[in-house]
């Protein structure tokens, strides 16, 4: 199972949980509605022991929850359902997909489109300020805080 590092950097902690091979693809399938172990396994071609490990990690950290179900005449099994925290990762996956479509395009075009559900209008992932206005990425500054490893007051820009 993944170990979330004891690190002040939220990117490092997030990658500790989500950065293992297969995890984002499992989340992609969950966001598309897959909940069953066999469905994840068959759709992704992932080894059962690896899938079990990844799902266990996601359950342990509250990204998915195990929900029992039973098909008629079969034994009880667990479905893996996204929690609110898991559904929030849809934005992260959409950003990765958007980046990949732009910088690593597939010859046949994108494998998925992002659309507004009610209108079918195209959408994209971007920055939005606290007033709900989109902000161009070039205008967004990453500002280290005192908690940032090795933090010191920055000098003049470009220095």
C-alpha positions as CSV (number, residue, x, y, z in Angstrom):
1,X,0.0,0.0,0.0
2,X,1.1,3.6,-0.7
3,X,2.6,5.5,2.2
4,X,1.7,9.2,2.4
5,X,5.0,10.9,3.2
6,X,5.3,13.1,6.3
7,X,6.0,16.2,4.2
8,X,4.7,19.8,4.4
9,X,4.3,19.8,0.6
10,X,0.7,18.9,-0.4
11,X,1.9,17.8,-3.8
12,X,4.3,15.3,-2.3
13,X,1.6,14.0,0.1
14,X,-0.9,13.7,-2.8
15,X,1.6,11.9,-5.0
16,X,2.4,9.5,-2.1
17,X,-1.2,8.4,-2.2
18,X,-2.1,8.8,-5.9
19,X,1.2,8.5,-7.7
20,X,1.5,4.8,-7.9
21,X,1.1,3.1,-11.3
22,X,-2.6,2.3,-12.1
23,X,-4.2,4.6,-9.4
24,X,-5.3,7.4,-11.8
25,X,-6.6,4.8,-14.3
26,X,-8.6,3.2,-11.5
27,X,-10.0,6.6,-10.6
28,X,-10.8,7.3,-14.3
29,X,-12.9,4.1,-14.4
30,X,-14.6,5.0,-11.1
31,X,-15.5,8.4,-12.4
32,X,-17.0,6.7,-15.4
33,X,-19.2,4.7,-13.1
34,X,-17.2,1.4,-12.6
35,X,-17.6,0.1,-9.0
36,X,-16.8,-3.6,-9.2
37,X,-13.5,-5.3,-8.8
38,X,-13.9,-7.5,-11.8
39,X,-14.9,-4.5,-13.9
40,X,-11.8,-2.6,-13.0
41,X,-9.7,-5.7,-13.6
42,X,-11.2,-6.5,-17.0
43,X,-11.3,-2.9,-18.2
44,X,-7.7,-2.1,-17.2
45,X,-6.0,-5.5,-17.6
46,X,-4.5,-5.0,-14.1
47,X,-3.2,-7.9,-12.0
48,X,-5.7,-8.7,-9.2
49,X,-3.1,-8.3,-6.4
50,X,-2.1,-4.8,-7.7
51,X,-5.7,-3.8,-8.0
52,X,-6.5,-5.0,-4.5
53,X,-3.6,-3.1,-3.2
54,X,-4.5,0.2,-5.0
55,X,-8.2,-0.1,-4.0
56,X,-7.2,-0.8,-0.4
57,X,-5.0,2.4,-0.3
58,X,-7.9,4.4,-1.8
59,X,-10.3,3.0,0.8
60,X,-7.8,3.6,3.6
61,X,-7.5,7.3,2.7
62,X,-11.1,8.0,2.1
63,X,-11.0,8.3,-1.7
64,X,-13.4,5.3,-2.3
65,X,-15.5,3.3,0.1
66,X,-16.3,-0.3,0.1
67,X,-20.1,-0.9,-0.2
68,X,-21.4,-4.5,0.1
69,X,-23.5,-5.9,-2.7
70,X,-24.8,-9.3,-3.6
71,X,-26.0,-10.6,-7.0
72,X,-28.8,-13.2,-6.8
73,X,-27.4,-16.6,-6.0
74,X,-23.8,-15.3,-5.4
75,X,-21.8,-14.5,-2.4
76,X,-21.6,-11.0,-1.0
77,X,-18.9,-8.8,-2.6
78,X,-17.7,-5.2,-2.2
79,X,-18.3,-2.4,-4.7
80,X,-15.9,0.5,-4.6
81,X,-17.7,3.8,-4.7
82,X,-16.1,7.3,-4.9
83,X,-16.5,9.5,-1.8
84,X,-16.8,13.2,-2.2
85,X,-13.0,13.5,-1.9
86,X,-12.7,10.9,-4.7
87,X,-15.2,12.8,-6.9
88,X,-13.1,16.0,-6.4
89,X,-10.2,14.2,-8.2
90,X,-12.3,14.4,-11.4
91,X,-10.9,17.9,-11.8
92,X,-7.3,16.6,-11.5
93,X,-7.9,13.8,-14.0
94,X,-9.6,16.3,-16.4
95,X,-6.5,18.6,-16.1
96,X,-4.2,15.7,-16.9
97,X,-6.3,14.7,-19.8
98,X,-6.5,18.3,-21.1
99,X,-2.7,18.6,-20.8
100,X,-2.2,15.2,-22.6
101,X,-4.6,16.2,-25.4
102,X,-2.7,19.4,-25.9
103,X,0.9,18.2,-25.5
104,X,0.8,14.4,-26.3
105,X,-2.1,14.2,-28.8
106,X,-3.3,10.9,-30.0
107,X,-3.5,10.5,-33.8
108,X,-7.2,9.6,-33.7
109,X,-8.1,12.5,-31.4
110,X,-9.1,12.7,-27.8
111,X,-10.5,9.5,-26.1
112,X,-12.9,11.6,-24.1
113,X,-14.5,15.1,-24.3
114,X,-15.4,17.3,-21.4
115,X,-18.9,18.8,-21.8
116,X,-21.5,20.6,-19.6
117,X,-24.0,17.9,-18.9
118,X,-27.2,19.9,-19.6
119,X,-26.0,21.8,-22.7
120,X,-23.2,19.7,-24.2
121,X,-21.1,22.8,-24.4
122,X,-17.3,22.2,-24.2
123,X,-15.5,22.9,-20.9
124,X,-11.9,23.1,-19.9
125,X,-10.0,23.0,-16.6
126,X,-8.5,26.3,-15.5
127,X,-7.9,28.7,-12.6
128,X,-10.8,30.6,-11.1
129,X,-10.5,33.4,-8.6
130,X,-12.5,33.9,-5.4
131,X,-15.0,35.9,-7.4
132,X,-15.7,33.1,-9.9
133,X,-13.7,34.7,-12.7
134,X,-11.3,32.6,-14.8
135,X,-7.6,33.6,-14.5
136,X,-5.1,32.8,-17.3
137,X,-2.4,30.4,-16.1
138,X,0.3,32.9,-16.9
139,X,-1.2,35.3,-14.3
140,X,-1.2,32.7,-11.5
141,X,1.7,32.9,-9.1
142,X,2.8,30.0,-6.9
143,X,3.6,31.7,-3.5
144,X,5.6,29.6,-1.0
145,X,4.6,30.0,2.6
146,X,6.6,29.5,5.8
147,X,5.6,25.8,5.7
148,X,7.4,25.3,2.4
149,X,10.6,23.3,2.8
150,X,13.7,25.5,2.9
151,X,11.5,28.6,2.7
152,X,13.2,32.0,2.7
153,X,11.8,35.3,1.6
154,X,12.1,35.5,-2.2
155,X,14.3,38.1,-3.8
156,X,13.3,40.2,-6.7
157,X,11.5,38.3,-9.5
158,X,14.0,36.7,-11.9
159,X,16.8,37.0,-9.3
